[in-house]
Amino acid sequence: MVWADVPADKEQEFNRWYNEEHLAERLSVPGFLSGARYEAVKGGPKHLACYELDTVAVLEREAYKRVQAHPTEWTRRCSPEVIGTTYIRNVYALIHPKTVTTEVAESDMAPVLQIGRMDVPPEIDVEFNGWYDTIYVPNYEKVPGVIRGRRYRAVTGTPPYLTLYEFEHPRVSESAAWAAQRDISPVTHRIRPHMRHAPGSPGIWVKTFQL
């Protein structure tokens, strides 16, 4: 995942570069399964590019390294690494669910993502993960408008945990049904105060472009 904020006077060309060149270039690399761009309606940074890979090892293979080592002129001018006032590039591995069905793997990227980036003190790490996987995510998946929830651990970047909910629309987490699930388990009251969110987290991003 790549998040960025860019100066207003560079945003139009930045979007053209991403939509007309960069996304297609990345998706041409073997092992890149899908990719889409999103913009924040809550939290931030504003711009998010989300890629799904068949394995994180894709980023160590020659095909990807060759593209990365030979940026186009447009990339050298418009990459968020160059012009971004905020630039976050994190790589994640799926930890919940342990596997995905073929139907899920082949599904379109969601129209809306709610993403939380967080960590917890080491002494509650095991309990935190058990609670999140067996109580917190499954409860929210019952809410109308939630497509599914997934959890990831950072391979590169911080903080170590990312939770991603796929939504049908951006107001799902404002609903009474979502609020009802938030505190339904007594375990939640004990664990949630220990969660430390990154700036701009949790945020909501709406899909703006997909090939």
ZAMARGU-4260 file (C-alpha; in steps of 0.2 Angstrom, whole numbers, plus 5000, padded with zeros to 4 digits):
<rodrens>
0) 5000/5000/5000 | 5006/5017/4996 | 4999/5033/5004 | 5003/5051/4999 | 4998/5069/5000
5) 5004/5080/4986 | 5004/5099/4983 | 4988/5105/4975 | 4998/5113/4960 | 5005/5095/4956
10) 4989/5085/4960 | 4982/5085/4942 | 4998/5078/4934 | 5000/5066/4948 | 4983/5059/4945
15) 4986/5058/4926 | 5003/5049/4929 | 4996/5036/4941 | 4980/5033/4930 | 4988/5033/4913
20) 5005/5025/4916 | 5010/5020/4934 | 4996/5008/4939 | 4997/4999/4922 | 5016/4998/4923
25) 5015/4989/4941 | 5001/4978/4935 | 5012/4972/4921 | 5024/4964/4933 | 5020/4945/4936
30) 5013/4942/4953 | 5003/4959/4954 | 4985/4953/4954 | 4976/4969/4955 | 4977/4987/4960
35) 4966/5002/4962 | 4967/5020/4968 | 4957/5028/4982 | 4955/5045/4990 | 4951/5049/5008
40) 4935/5055/5014 | 4940/5053/5032 | 4958/5052/5039 | 4972/5052/5028 | 4984/5054/5019
45) 4973/5058/5004 | 4979/5047/4991 | 4980/5028/4992 | 4986/5015/4980 | 4982/4997/4985
50) 4990/4982/4976 | 4986/4964/4979 | 5001/4952/4976 | 5001/4933/4975 | 5016/4934/4988
55) 5027/4947/4995 | 5041/4939/4987 | 5036/4947/4971 | 5045/4963/4977 | 5061/4953/4977
60) 5060/4946/4960 | 5070/4952/4945 | 5054/4958/4935 | 5049/4970/4949 | 5067/4976/4952
65) 5070/4979/4934 | 5055/4991/4933 | 5059/4999/4949 | 5077/5002/4944 | 5072/5010/4927
70) 5059/5023/4931 | 5051/5033/4917 | 5054/5051/4915 | 5036/5054/4921 | 5039/5044/4936
75) 5055/5053/4940 | 5045/5069/4939 | 5028/5064/4948 | 5032/5050/4960 | 5025/5053/4977
80) 5042/5048/4983 | 5048/5064/4974 | 5034/5076/4976 | 5024/5070/4991 | 5022/5080/5007
85) 5017/5064/5015 | 5024/5047/5008 | 5021/5030/5016 | 5025/5014/5007 | 5021/4998/5018
90) 5020/4980/5013 | 5009/4968/5022 | 5005/4950/5023 | 4988/4943/5027 | 4985/4936/5044
95) 4966/4935/5045 | 4958/4925/5038 | 4972/4913/5036 | 4967/4908/5018 | 4955/4916/5005
100) 4943/4907/4994 | 4945/4908/4975 | 4929/4918/4974 | 4936/4931/4986 | 4953/4931/4978
105) 4945/4934/4961 | 4933/4948/4967 | 4934/4966/4962 | 4943/4978/4973 | 4930/4986/4985
110) 4922/5003/4982 | 4926/5009/4999 | 4940/5004/5012 | 4941/5008/5030 | 4958/5006/5036
115) 4966/5006/5053 | 4985/5006/5056 | 4990/5002/5074 | 5000/4993/5087 | 4998/4987/5105
120) 5010/4985/5119 | 5020/4968/5118 | 5012/4961/5134 | 4995/4960/5126 | 5000/4956/5108
125) 4994/4938/5109 | 4977/4942/5117 | 4975/4957/5105 | 4977/4946/5090 | 4965/4932/5097
130) 4952/4945/5101 | 4953/4954/5084 | 4952/4938/5074 | 4938/4929/5083 | 4927/4943/5090
135) 4931/4961/5083 | 4931/4958/5065 | 4918/4944/5064 | 4906/4955/5074 | 4908/4970/5062
140) 4906/4958/5047 | 4888/4956/5052 | 4884/4974/5049 | 4875/4978/5033 | 4886/4986/5020
145) 4902/4977/5026 | 4908/4966/5012 | 4922/4958/5023 | 4936/4962/5035 | 4954/4957/5034
150) 4970/4959/5045 | 4988/4961/5040 | 5005/4962/5048 | 5018/4974/5041 | 5033/4966/5032
155) 5040/4983/5029 | 5034/4999/5037 | 5026/5004/5053 | 5015/5002/5064 | 5014/4983/5063
160) 4996/4979/5061 | 4983/4985/5048 | 4965/4981/5048 | 4955/4983/5032 | 4936/4983/5030
165) 4928/4983/5013 | 4912/4993/5012 | 4899/4995/5000 | 4898/5014/5004 | 4907/5026/5014
170) 4894/5028/5028 | 4894/5010/5034 | 4904/5014/5050 | 4892/5028/5054 | 4877/5017/5056
175) 4868/5011/5071 | 4872/4993/5067 | 4890/4997/5067 | 4889/5006/5083 | 4880/4992/5091
180) 4894/4980/5087 | 4907/4991/5093 | 4905/4987/5112 | 4895/4971/5111 | 4909/4961/5119
185) 4916/4964/5137 | 4933/4959/5131 | 4933/4974/5119 | 4932/4986/5134 | 4948/4979/5141
190) 4958/4978/5125 | 4953/4993/5114 | 4961/5006/5126 | 4978/4999/5122 | 4977/5001/5103
195) 4988/5015/5097 | 4983/5022/5080 | 4994/5030/5067 | 4990/5048/5062 | 4975/5048/5050
200) 4969/5031/5056 | 4956/5025/5056 | 4952/5032/5039 | 4940/5029/5025 | 4945/5029/5006
205) 4934/5029/4991 | 4939/5021/4975 | 4943/5033/4961 | 4952/5022/4948 | 4955/5004/4943
210) 4961/4996/4927
</rodrens>
